[in-house]
């Protein structure tokens, strides 16, 4: 007998060229553990092979399922429970019954962002208060939506509220992406859902990097340019740490160099997951300055990082192990009931030798549970109690 006070989840992924048949296939599979076809939340990710049929997707889906809240987007590639598909003709579906959960779907037009700088207007837009401990799921269009500005507004209106999601990734030009939501489809802005109430969502953000050298405080900078670290030129400090690094890390640093900025300056003995990672995008040998892909401030603690498949594997594995310890300490470990995963386009086959790396690792460490997601043009997730837009990251929401 169905337990009406418990959440239920299902997911499915399929590839093929006939959209109606694919919709039937994934809905039947995702509904397998449900007693009927009524769901509170549906998340749908569709590749660009169906761009001429985007307008049919929602109608086809609603013929199969009675959906309360819908969010979804176009994607380069999609992810299912056991598969990370690299087919350009595939869809992934996530379904959930969420009793006693407040579910607020939204579409944010680019013109809405200005009013969201005001705390009261931002809270009124979503119809939820900070005291309700909301979790935000968001799917933006990268061409039309200022994600960093939106994150700032949410941090102001809902301090500490986690946000998880990914940038739609099926387009190479503005207007080519599509966003699905409860009231239709659009091609700009961002769609998503706010959840609060009887739901526990645990975000995991794996940036796939490891640090080398020593952390240092920025002592002189301007916008995104670091002039001095610990009283030395940034380049001088980098060269000192590079010489002390392992041969492997030296090779990786020459290929691509990253810098991590400590999120919580009060953190003692910071570890890999305490930094938000950004690219080092340039250096000036005359001045010794480094340019990075974000704004920096005097007083920020930073540390140089490198990335490869091994560090990416170890980072995600460590996050899973830490999650198991946290669950055991609070009661006993039980697997998540479901997961949504938003992976960078640069992960998957581009980063790992083995197929289906991230979903396989999640199952190995956390147990069996339905997973759905896609490969993104930018990933959103929290580091500590602050939300960020990431790159080369796996941003994961686990439902308990």
Number of C-alpha atoms within 10 A of each C-alpha: 4 8 7 11 11 12 19 21 24 26 30 26 29 21 19 13 12 11 21 12 12 20 22 15 15 22 22 17 15 21 23 15 12 17 10 10 16 16 20 19 21 24 22 28 26 29 25 22 20 19 17 8 11 21 15 13 18 20 12 16 19 14 11 15 19 15 19 15 20 25 27 27 30 31 31 24 26 32 30 25 26 20 19 24 24 16 15 19 21 26 32 31 27 30 29 22 21 21 15 14 15 17 18 16 21 21 25 19 15 15 10 14 18 12 13 22 17 15 16 13 13 23 17 12 14 15 10 19 15 13 10 13 16 23 22 19 22 24 29 31 31 22 18 15 19 15 22 13 13 19 17 17 21 25 17 17 20 21 15 18 20 26 25 28 26 30 29 30 26 24 20 9 9 12 13 17 26 26 27 27 24 21 13 13 19 19 20 22 23 28 25 27 24 19 22 20 15 13 18 14 19 16 22 21 26 26 26 25 29 23 21 19 18 13 18 19 18 23 19 20 20 12 11 16 23 24 22 23 26 15 13 15 20 26 21 15 18 18 13 12 17 19 11 13 16 12 11 9 20 17 13 16 18 10 10 14 19 21 21 24 23 24 19 16 12 8 10 7 6 14 11 19 22 17 23 23 29 20 18 20 15 13 17 13 10 7 12 17 21 21 21 20 15 14 13 20 17 14 15 16 21 22 23 25 25 26 21 15 16 13 16 24 18 15 20 23 19 16 17 20 14 12 18 17 14 13 14 12 10 8 9 10 14 12 16 19 17 24 26 25 29 28 32 23 23 15 20 22 15 9 17 17 10 10 14 18 18 24 21 18 15 21 18 12 17 18 13 16 19 21 30 29 31 32 29 31 24 26 30 31 28 20 21 16 14 19 21 19 20 22 22 22 26 28 28 25 25 18 18 14
